[in-house]
Amino acid sequence: MDLMGLPLWAWIVFYVLVLLMLLADLKMFGKKGQHEVGVGEALKMTFVWIAVSLVFCAGIYWFYPAEPHEKAMEFLAGYLIEKSLSMDNLFVFLMLFSFFGVERKYQHEVLFWGIFGALVLRSVFIFAGAAMVERFEWILGLFGLFLIYTGFKMFGHNDDESVDPSKNIFVKVFKKFFPVSDKMHGGDFFVKEMGSRETGGKERWLATPLFITLIVIETTDVAFAVDSIPAVFSVSRDPFIVLTSNIFAILGLRALYFALAAIAKYFGYLKYGLGIILSFVGIKMLLTMDEYVNAFGQWVGLDINMPHVEVPTPLSLAIIFGVLLLSILLSLLANRQKAAK
């Protein structure tokens, strides 16, 4: 049985591998609430996840059934796009943990389950997106326009903009159906409350602010996926490549968070680099939509005659990596000059 061009066993092996890596990640970061994840430990785990991703890429290079060399380059480009966008997303997580007052030693537990949920949701989004693109190829043009819009919007993003999770619609709906404690209870997501006059003497379960934090992180990731998944479709239309590059980037997100948490303030120019990357992949996507643009022109009485332009994957990879590296270097240089004054 084939699933989107690959045998079913290949998908099963991949998801089993992901599950084993998640369990290994949880084990290596220690037991729940027993210690704070230090920057050194997080950096080591970040390098481990990057190494694992590169090994998987090498496997694609050697064993993928069709165009393995091109697919490996597409995986690297997709991985780099998702990884770079994740760096910006982590700054939002920092604000969320600060808003809810989540202690550092409990943050990795929330991130673990947040990432687990993200893997499930993004798998659904990618399969649905691949099916839509296969049936309605013109939708890639809408993706491209949206990415360009998002890229320009990044330039006006305010880093000091406050995060107010109380306005999250999912949190509001959850609180209507389930009682929530007004204080933290260590690393627990739910606690049992003893019977009181308010509950008629009956015990009841309460969700803690830690669980509310998890809900906000999960729903925030859905918003992030709206940007990142179309961006990866700009470098590959192979569902397996889009999915695996996306998931491998997410798998190392927890370690990357703790590695960046202490130095997030030093990456002031990163948002501009991400804006350029999103705009670039949006334009790249639109350049392949000549058939639909020309057909639309004829429909409105215009002879557009737009040429078909394919940006080679190695060039895309070089541009994405170059912009990301330049934005980081400019951030470090600006901080150095600021410290010298």
C-alpha positions as CSV (number, residue, x, y, z in Angstrom):
1,M,0.0,0.0,0.0
2,D,1.4,3.4,-1.0
3,L,0.6,6.7,0.8
4,M,1.4,9.7,-1.2
5,G,4.2,8.1,-3.3
6,L,5.8,6.1,-0.5
7,P,5.0,2.6,0.9
8,L,3.0,2.6,4.2
9,W,5.9,0.9,6.0
10,A,8.1,4.0,5.4
11,W,5.6,6.3,7.1
12,I,5.2,3.8,10.0
13,V,9.0,3.5,10.5
14,F,9.3,7.3,10.5
15,Y,6.6,7.8,13.1
16,V,8.0,5.0,15.3
17,L,11.4,6.7,15.0
18,V,9.9,10.1,16.0
19,L,8.2,8.5,19.1
20,L,11.5,6.9,20.2
21,M,13.3,10.2,19.8
22,L,10.7,12.0,21.8
23,L,11.0,9.5,24.6
24,A,14.8,9.7,24.5
25,D,14.5,13.5,24.6
26,L,12.3,13.4,27.7
27,K,14.7,10.9,29.4
28,M,17.8,13.0,28.6
29,F,16.2,16.2,30.0
30,G,15.5,14.5,33.3
31,K,12.4,13.7,35.3
32,K,9.5,16.1,35.7
33,G,10.3,19.2,37.7
34,Q,13.5,17.8,39.2
35,H,16.0,20.2,37.7
36,E,16.3,23.3,35.6
37,V,17.6,22.8,32.1
38,G,20.9,24.8,31.8
39,V,22.2,26.6,28.7
40,G,25.1,24.1,28.4
41,E,22.8,21.1,28.5
42,A,20.4,22.7,26.1
43,L,23.2,23.5,23.6
44,K,24.5,19.9,23.7
45,M,21.0,18.6,23.0
46,T,20.5,21.1,20.2
47,F,23.6,19.9,18.5
48,V,22.4,16.3,19.0
49,W,19.1,17.1,17.3
50,I,20.9,18.8,14.4
51,A,23.2,15.8,14.0
52,V,20.2,13.4,14.0
53,S,18.5,15.6,11.3
54,L,21.6,15.6,9.2
55,V,21.9,11.8,9.5
56,F,18.3,11.5,8.3
57,C,19.1,13.8,5.4
58,A,22.0,11.6,4.5
59,G,19.5,8.6,4.5
60,I,17.3,10.5,2.0
61,Y,20.4,11.2,-0.1
62,W,21.4,7.6,-0.3
63,F,18.1,5.7,-0.2
64,Y,15.2,7.9,-1.4
65,P,13.5,6.0,-4.3
66,A,13.3,9.0,-6.7
67,E,15.7,12.0,-7.2
68,P,17.5,11.3,-3.9
69,H,20.0,14.1,-4.3
70,E,17.4,16.8,-5.1
71,K,15.2,15.5,-2.2
72,A,18.0,15.8,0.2
73,M,18.5,19.4,-0.8
74,E,14.8,20.1,-0.4
75,F,14.9,18.5,3.1
76,L,17.7,20.8,4.1
77,A,16.0,23.9,2.7
78,G,12.7,23.0,4.4
79,Y,14.5,22.2,7.7
80,L,16.3,25.5,7.7
81,I,13.2,27.5,7.0
82,E,11.3,25.8,9.8
83,K,14.2,26.0,12.2
84,S,14.7,29.7,11.5
85,L,10.9,30.5,11.9
86,S,10.9,28.4,15.2
87,M,13.6,30.7,16.6
88,D,11.2,33.6,16.4
89,N,8.4,31.5,17.8
90,L,10.5,30.7,20.9
91,F,10.5,34.4,21.8
92,V,6.7,34.2,22.1
93,F,7.0,31.1,24.4
94,L,9.4,33.2,26.6
95,M,6.7,35.8,27.0
96,L,4.0,33.2,27.7
97,F,6.0,31.5,30.5
98,S,6.7,35.0,31.9
99,F,3.0,35.9,31.8
100,F,1.9,32.7,33.6
101,G,4.9,32.8,36.0
102,V,6.0,29.2,35.0
103,E,9.2,28.3,36.8
104,R,12.1,27.3,34.6
105,K,12.2,23.7,36.0
106,Y,8.6,23.1,34.8
107,Q,8.9,24.7,31.4
108,H,10.4,21.6,29.7
109,E,7.4,19.5,30.7
110,V,5.0,22.0,29.1
111,L,7.2,22.2,26.0
112,F,7.4,18.4,25.7
113,W,3.6,18.0,25.5
114,G,3.4,21.1,23.4
115,I,5.7,19.7,20.8
116,F,4.0,16.3,20.9
117,G,0.7,18.1,20.1
118,A,2.4,20.2,17.4
119,L,3.6,17.0,15.7
120,V,0.1,15.6,15.5
121,L,-1.5,18.9,14.3
122,R,1.2,19.6,11.7
123,S,1.0,16.1,10.4
124,V,-2.8,16.7,9.8
125,F,-2.1,20.1,8.2
126,I,0.6,18.8,5.9
127,F,-1.4,15.8,4.7
128,A,-4.4,18.1,4.1
129,G,-2.2,20.8,2.4
130,A,-0.6,18.2,0.1
131,A,-4.0,16.9,-0.9
132,M,-5.2,20.4,-1.6
133,V,-2.1,21.3,-3.6
134,E,-2.3,18.1,-5.7
135,R,-6.0,18.8,-6.6
136,F,-5.9,22.6,-6.7
137,E,-2.3,23.7,-7.7
138,W,-3.3,27.3,-7.9
139,I,-3.6,27.4,-4.1
140,L,0.2,27.7,-4.1
141,G,-0.2,31.2,-5.5
142,L,-2.4,32.1,-2.5
143,F,0.3,30.6,-0.2
144,G,2.9,32.8,-1.9
145,L,0.9,36.0,-1.5
146,F,0.2,35.2,2.1
147,L,3.9,34.6,2.8
148,I,4.9,37.9,1.2
149,Y,2.3,39.7,3.3
150,T,3.6,37.9,6.4
151,G,7.2,38.7,5.5
152,F,6.4,42.5,5.2
153,K,4.4,42.3,8.4
154,M,7.5,41.0,10.3
155,F,9.2,44.4,9.7
156,G,6.5,46.2,11.7
157,H,6.4,43.6,14.4
158,N,6.9,45.1,17.9
159,D,9.1,43.0,20.1
160,D,7.7,44.7,23.2
161,E,4.1,43.8,22.2
162,S,2.5,42.2,25.2
163,V,1.0,38.7,25.1
164,D,-2.4,38.4,26.6
165,P,-3.4,34.7,26.7
166,S,-6.6,35.6,28.5
167,K,-8.0,36.7,25.1
168,N,-7.3,33.2,23.6
169,I,-10.6,31.8,22.4
170,F,-9.7,28.2,23.3
171,V,-8.8,29.2,26.8
172,K,-12.2,31.0,27.2
173,V,-14.1,28.0,25.9
174,F,-12.1,25.6,28.1
175,K,-12.9,27.7,31.2
176,K,-16.6,27.6,30.5
177,F,-16.6,23.8,30.7
178,F,-13.8,23.0,33.2
179,P,-12.9,24.8,36.5
180,V,-9.4,26.3,36.7
181,S,-7.3,26.8,39.8
182,D,-6.0,30.3,40.4
183,K,-2.6,29.2,41.5
184,M,0.2,26.9,40.3
185,H,0.6,23.4,41.8
186,G,4.2,22.6,40.9
187,G,4.4,20.6,37.7
188,D,0.9,19.3,37.7
189,F,-1.6,20.0,34.9
190,F,-4.6,18.9,37.1
191,V,-5.2,18.8,40.8
192,K,-8.1,17.3,42.9
193,E,-9.9,19.8,45.1
194,M,-11.5,18.7,48.4
195,G,-15.2,19.1,48.8
196,S,-16.4,22.5,49.7
197,R,-19.7,24.4,50.2
198,E,-19.3,25.7,46.7
199,T,-19.2,22.2,45.2
200,G,-21.8,20.7,47.6
201,G,-19.2,18.7,49.5
202,K,-18.0,16.9,46.4
203,E,-14.4,16.6,45.2
204,R,-13.6,17.9,41.8
205,W,-10.7,18.2,39.4
206,L,-9.2,21.5,38.6
207,A,-7.0,22.5,35.7
208,T,-3.9,24.4,36.8
209,P,-2.4,27.6,35.1
210,L,0.3,25.2,33.8
211,F,-2.3,23.4,31.7
212,I,-3.7,26.7,30.5
213,T,-0.2,27.6,29.4
214,L,0.0,24.3,27.4
215,I,-3.3,25.2,25.7
216,V,-2.0,28.6,24.7
217,I,1.2,27.1,23.4
218,E,-0.6,24.5,21.3
219,T,-3.0,27.1,19.8
220,T,-0.2,29.5,19.2
221,D,1.7,26.8,17.3
222,V,-1.3,26.4,15.0
223,A,-0.9,30.1,14.1
224,F,2.8,29.5,13.5
225,A,2.1,26.6,11.2
226,V,0.0,28.8,9.0
227,D,3.3,30.6,8.1
228,S,5.8,27.7,8.2
229,I,4.0,24.9,6.3
230,P,3.3,27.0,3.2
231,A,6.9,28.2,3.3
232,V,8.2,24.6,3.2
233,F,5.8,23.9,0.3
234,S,7.8,26.5,-1.6
235,V,10.9,24.3,-1.7
236,S,9.2,20.9,-2.0
237,R,5.8,19.5,-3.0
238,D,6.7,16.0,-1.8
239,P,4.6,15.4,1.4
240,F,7.2,13.2,2.9
241,I,10.0,15.8,2.6
242,V,7.7,18.6,3.8
243,L,6.5,16.5,6.8
244,T,9.9,15.2,7.8
245,S,11.8,18.5,7.5
246,N,9.0,20.2,9.5
247,I,9.0,17.5,12.2
248,F,12.7,17.2,12.6
249,A,12.9,21.0,13.1
250,I,10.2,20.8,15.7
251,L,11.8,17.9,17.6
252,G,14.8,20.0,18.6
253,L,12.6,23.0,19.5
254,R,12.6,22.2,23.3
255,A,16.4,22.1,23.5
256,L,16.6,25.2,21.3
257,Y,14.3,27.1,23.6
258,F,16.5,26.6,26.6
259,A,19.6,27.4,24.5
260,L,18.1,30.7,23.3
261,A,16.2,31.7,26.4
262,A,19.3,33.3,28.0
263,I,20.4,35.1,24.8
264,A,17.1,35.9,23.1
265,K,17.5,39.6,23.7
266,Y,20.7,39.6,21.5
267,F,18.9,38.7,18.3
268,G,17.3,42.0,17.5
269,Y,17.7,41.7,13.7
270,L,16.4,38.1,13.5
271,K,12.8,39.2,12.7
272,Y,14.0,41.2,9.7
273,G,15.9,38.2,8.4
274,L,12.8,36.0,8.8
275,G,10.7,38.7,7.0
276,I,13.1,38.6,4.1
277,I,13.1,34.7,4.1
278,L,9.3,34.6,4.1
279,S,9.1,37.2,1.3
280,F,11.7,35.3,-0.7
281,V,9.9,31.9,-0.5
282,G,6.6,33.6,-1.3
283,I,8.0,35.2,-4.5
284,K,9.7,31.9,-5.4
285,M,6.3,30.2,-5.1
286,L,4.6,32.9,-7.3
287,L,7.3,32.6,-10.0
288,T,6.1,29.1,-10.8
289,M,2.4,30.2,-11.1
290,D,2.9,31.6,-14.7
291,E,0.2,29.3,-16.1
292,Y,-2.5,30.6,-13.8
293,V,-1.3,34.2,-13.9
294,N,-1.3,34.2,-17.8
295,A,-4.7,32.5,-17.8
296,F,-6.1,35.1,-15.4
297,G,-4.6,37.9,-17.6
298,Q,-6.4,36.4,-20.7
299,W,-9.6,36.3,-18.7
300,V,-9.5,40.0,-17.9
301,G,-8.2,40.9,-21.4
302,L,-4.5,41.4,-20.7
303,D,-1.5,39.7,-22.4
304,I,0.8,39.3,-19.3
305,N,3.0,36.5,-20.8
306,M,4.7,35.8,-17.5
307,P,7.7,33.4,-17.9
308,H,8.1,30.3,-15.8
309,V,10.9,30.7,-13.4
310,E,12.2,27.8,-11.2
311,V,14.7,28.9,-8.5
312,P,17.1,25.9,-8.0
313,T,16.9,24.3,-4.6
314,P,20.7,24.8,-3.9
315,L,20.3,28.5,-4.6
316,S,17.2,28.7,-2.3
317,L,19.2,26.9,0.4
318,A,22.1,29.3,0.0
319,I,19.9,32.4,0.1
320,I,17.9,31.2,3.2
321,F,21.1,30.2,5.1
322,G,22.9,33.4,4.1
323,V,20.0,35.7,5.2
324,L,19.7,33.9,8.5
325,L,23.4,34.0,9.2
326,L,23.6,37.7,8.2
327,S,20.8,38.7,10.5
328,I,22.4,36.9,13.4
329,L,25.8,38.4,12.7
330,L,24.3,41.9,12.4
331,S,22.5,41.4,15.7
332,L,25.7,40.4,17.4
333,L,27.6,43.3,15.9
334,A,24.9,45.8,17.0
335,N,25.0,44.4,20.5
336,R,28.8,44.6,20.6
337,Q,28.7,48.3,19.4
338,K,26.0,49.1,22.0
339,A,28.1,47.5,24.8
340,A,31.2,49.5,23.7
341,K,29.4,52.8,24.2
